[in-house]
Amino acid sequence: MSRSTLPPEIRDLPVAERVALVEEIWDSIVEDEAKFELTDAQKAELDRRLAQRASSGSRGSDWADVKTRILGEP
């Protein structure tokens, strides 16, 4: 959300109160997590990715390699 889309009564709260509000919202999402269901398309995509991961035999990259790629450091 950009600054213009937040209701002014939220935007005008002090930062600490906005952070507390976000935490409350997040907690409410976690409480309702059991009600959240993936679509069939999302489930199929997750299955596809898991199968690809299982068949690749790769364990991924270690932190040093990832950091080098991100930061461009030797």
RODREN-414769 format. One record per atom (N, C-alpha, C): atom name; residue number from 1; x, y, z; residue in three letters. Coordinates in pm, whole numbers. Example, Ala and Ser with C-alpha at 12.3 -4.5 7.8 and 13.67 -1.06 7.14 Angstrom:
BEGIN
  dokol  kolnu    east   north      up  banu
      N      1    1319    -569     780   ALA
     CA      1    1230    -450     780   ALA
      C      1    1320    -330     780   ALA
      N      2    1285    -225     708   SER
     CA      2    1367    -106     714   SER
      C      2    1290       3     787   SER
REM end
This chain:
BEGIN
  dokol  kolnu    east   north      up  banu
      N      1      83    -118       0   MET
     CA      1       0       0       0   MET
      C      1      87     124       0   MET
      N      2      48     217     -79   SER
     CA      2     123     342     -78   SER
      C      2      67     431      31   SER
      N      3     137     535      57   ARG
     CA      3      95     628     162   ARG
      C      3     -47     677     140   ARG
      N      4     -86     699      17   SER
     CA      4    -217     755     -13   SER
      C      4    -331     657       9   SER
      N      5    -303     527      12   THR
     CA      5    -411     430      26   THR
      C      5    -439     389     170   THR
      N      6    -350     422     261   LEU
     CA      6    -376     394     401   LEU
      C      6    -476     496     456   LEU
      N      7    -573     449     533   PRO
     CA      7    -664     546     595   PRO
      C      7    -584     641     685   PRO
      N      8    -619     769     685   PRO
     CA      8    -543     866     764   PRO
      C      8    -535     832     912   PRO
      N      9    -640     771     965   GLU
     CA      9    -637     737    1108   GLU
      C      9    -531     631    1139   GLU
      N     10    -495     550    1040   ILE
     CA     10    -386     454    1058   ILE
      C     10    -253     521    1029   ILE
      N     11    -246     594     920   ARG
     CA     11    -122     660     879   ARG
      C     11     -72     757     985   ARG
      N     12    -162     820    1057   ASP
     CA     12    -124     920    1156   ASP
      C     12     -82     861    1290   ASP
      N     13     -98     731    1306   LEU
     CA     13     -54     668    1431   LEU
      C     13      98     672    1440   LEU
      N     14     151     679    1562   PRO
     CA     14     297     670    1577   PRO
      C     14     345     534    1525   PRO
      N     15     469     529    1482   VAL
     CA     15     524     408    1422   VAL
      C     15     507     288    1516   VAL
      N     16     534     304    1643   ALA
     CA     16     523     193    1737   ALA
      C     16     380     137    1740   ALA
      N     17     281     224    1732   GLU
     CA     17     143     178    1732   GLU
      C     17     106     110    1601   GLU
      N     18     163     158    1490   ARG
     CA     18     138      92    1361   ARG
      C     18     201     -47    1360   ARG
      N     19     320     -60    1417   VAL
     CA     19     385    -191    1426   VAL
      C     19     300    -284    1512   VAL
      N     20     249    -235    1624   ALA
     CA     20     163    -317    1710   ALA
      C     20      37    -359    1635   ALA
      N     21     -19    -271    1554   LEU
     CA     21    -137    -304    1473   LEU
      C     21    -105    -413    1373   LEU
      N     22       9    -403    1307   VAL
     CA     22      50    -506    1212   VAL
      C     22      66    -640    1283   VAL
      N     23     124    -638    1403   GLU
     CA     23     140    -763    1479   GLU
      C     23       5    -823    1513   GLU
      N     24     -90    -739    1551   GLU
     CA     24    -225    -789    1581   GLU
      C     24    -290    -849    1457   GLU
      N     25    -273    -781    1344   ILE
     CA     25    -329    -833    1219   ILE
      C     25    -264    -967    1185   ILE
      N     26    -131    -975    1198   TRP
     CA     26     -62   -1100    1167   TRP
      C     26    -111   -1212    1259   TRP
      N     27    -124   -1183    1388   ASP
     CA     27    -173   -1283    1482   ASP
      C     27    -312   -1333    1444   ASP
      N     28    -396   -1243    1396   SER
     CA     28    -531   -1283    1356   SER
      C     28    -526   -1373    1232   SER
      N     29    -429   -1348    1145   ILE
     CA     29    -412   -1434    1026   ILE
      C     29    -368   -1573    1069   ILE
      N     30    -274   -1580    1162   VAL
     CA     30    -226   -1709    1211   VAL
      C     30    -341   -1787    1276   VAL
      N     31    -426   -1718    1352   GLU
     CA     31    -540   -1784    1415   GLU
      C     31    -634   -1844    1311   GLU
      N     32    -648   -1778    1199   ASP
     CA     32    -739   -1823    1094   ASP
      C     32    -671   -1910     989   ASP
      N     33    -545   -1946    1013   GLU
     CA     33    -466   -2020     914   GLU
      C     33    -535   -2150     872   GLU
      N     34    -601   -2217     966   ALA
     CA     34    -667   -2343     933   ALA
      C     34    -777   -2324     830   ALA
      N     35    -831   -2206     820   LYS
     CA     35    -937   -2177     724   LYS
      C     35    -882   -2150     584   LYS
      N     36    -751   -2130     575   PHE
     CA     36    -688   -2096     447   PHE
      C     36    -668   -2222     365   PHE
      N     37    -714   -2221     242   GLU
     CA     37    -696   -2336     155   GLU
      C     37    -634   -2292      23   GLU
      N     38    -540   -2373     -23   LEU
     CA     38    -479   -2348    -153   LEU
      C     38    -576   -2387    -264   LEU
      N     39    -565   -2319    -376   THR
     CA     39    -643   -2358    -492   THR
      C     39    -582   -2485    -551   THR
      N     40    -656   -2552    -637   ASP
     CA     40    -602   -2671    -704   ASP
      C     40    -479   -2635    -787   ASP
      N     41    -481   -2518    -850   ALA
     CA     41    -367   -2474    -930   ALA
      C     41    -244   -2451    -841   ALA
      N     42    -263   -2394    -723   GLN
     CA     42    -152   -2371    -631   GLN
      C     42     -96   -2505    -582   GLN
      N     43    -185   -2598    -549   LYS
     CA     43    -140   -2731    -505   LYS
      C     43     -61   -2801    -615   LYS
      N     44    -110   -2792    -738   ALA
     CA     44     -40   -2855    -850   ALA
      C     44      98   -2793    -870   ALA
      N     45     107   -2662    -857   GLU
     CA     45     237   -2595    -873   GLU
      C     45     333   -2637    -763   GLU
      N     46     286   -2646    -640   LEU
     CA     46     372   -2691    -531   LEU
      C     46     419   -2835    -555   LEU
      N     47     327   -2920    -599   ASP
     CA     47     366   -3059    -631   ASP
      C     47     470   -3062    -741   ASP
      N     48     452   -2980    -843   ARG
     CA     48     548   -2974    -954   ARG
      C     48     685   -2932    -904   ARG
      N     49     687   -2829    -821   ARG
     CA     49     816   -2781    -769   ARG
      C     49     883   -2883    -679   ARG
      N     50     804   -2951    -596   LEU
     CA     50     861   -3054    -509   LEU
      C     50     919   -3168    -591   LEU
      N     51     847   -3208    -694   ALA
     CA     51     896   -3316    -781   ALA
      C     51    1024   -3274    -852   ALA
      N     52    1028   -3150    -900   GLN
     CA     52    1148   -3100    -967   GLN
      C     52    1265   -3098    -870   GLN
      N     53    1241   -3055    -749   ARG
     CA     53    1346   -3048    -647   ARG
      C     53    1397   -3188    -615   ARG
      N     54    1304   -3283    -602   ALA
     CA     54    1343   -3420    -568   ALA
      C     54    1423   -3485    -680   ALA
      N     55    1391   -3452    -803   SER
     CA     55    1459   -3516    -916   SER
      C     55    1591   -3448    -951   SER
      N     56    1615   -3329    -901   SER
     CA     56    1736   -3256    -939   SER
      C     56    1860   -3309    -868   SER
      N     57    1841   -3367    -750   GLY
     CA     57    1955   -3418    -676   GLY
      C     57    2041   -3309    -614   GLY
      N     58    2008   -3185    -639   SER
     CA     58    2085   -3074    -586   SER
      C     58    2035   -3036    -447   SER
      N     59    2126   -3002    -361   ARG
     CA     59    2089   -2956    -227   ARG
      C     59    2073   -2805    -224   ARG
      N     60    2095   -2740    -334   GLY
     CA     60    2089   -2594    -335   GLY
      C     60    2227   -2536    -319   GLY
      N     61    2231   -2409    -283   SER
     CA     61    2359   -2338    -269   SER
      C     61    2387   -2310    -123   SER
      N     62    2516   -2313     -89   ASP
     CA     62    2549   -2275      48   ASP
      C     62    2552   -2123      59   ASP
      N     63    2552   -2074     182   TRP
     CA     63    2542   -1931     208   TRP
      C     63    2653   -1852     139   TRP
      N     64    2775   -1903     139   ALA
     CA     64    2886   -1830      77   ALA
      C     64    2860   -1806     -72   ALA
      N     65    2809   -1908    -141   ASP
     CA     65    2779   -1893    -284   ASP
      C     65    2665   -1794    -307   ASP
      N     66    2562   -1804    -226   VAL
     CA     66    2448   -1712    -239   VAL
      C     66    2493   -1568    -215   VAL
      N     67    2570   -1549    -109   LYS
     CA     67    2618   -1414     -76   LYS
      C     67    2703   -1357    -190   LYS
      N     68    2788   -1440    -246   THR
     CA     68    2872   -1396    -358   THR
      C     68    2787   -1354    -476   THR
      N     69    2685   -1432    -509   ARG
     CA     69    2596   -1399    -621   ARG
      C     69    2520   -1268    -594   ARG
      N     70    2474   -1252    -471   ILE
     CA     70    2395   -1132    -438   ILE
      C     70    2482   -1008    -437   ILE
      N     71    2593   -1019    -369   LEU
     CA     71    2679    -901    -348   LEU
      C     71    2782    -882    -458   LEU
      N     72    2800    -983    -540   GLY
     CA     72    2898    -973    -647   GLY
      C     72    3041    -970    -597   GLY
      N     73    3061   -1028    -479   GLU
     CA     73    3195   -1030    -422   GLU
      C     73    3266   -1158    -465   GLU
      N     74    3397   -1149    -480   PRO
     CA     74    3475   -1270    -515   PRO
      C     74    3482   -1369    -402   PRO
REM end
